[in-house]
């Protein structure tokens, strides 16, 4: 199926796309309260979507900038039937271009730490490693001790 990466400005569309894709990924996004928070917050952030030729959203990336120099991937997700064909990579590249254009030096992402052996997040960490991210630190107090947060970082300075 053909798709294009599009920058989305409409808040309702951002929320609709986020809700749709996150609900297709219960192994990653299985907590209702978290899904609702992602849907609400993504509406106000820079946002890219992978849209098929039949106008279906199959992937999203949203981010924000901290202190004018660090890009933060807020939420990213690709519909499971479109994993491993480049959709996530293309979305990430658009997000990185945005961060570079806004003079960021680094990009960070928060994910489940590898001190928890959970296959879906093993795949997530592998995706980010493939794109040049390295492990920075694990924070057990950020989310909770059963969901330790790994912060990964990438230097994007030219």
Helices and strands as residue ranges (DSSP letters): E 3-7, H 11-23, H 32-42, E 46-52, E 57-66, E 70-78, G 80-82, H 87-101, E 106-112, H 119-130, E 134-144, E 147-155
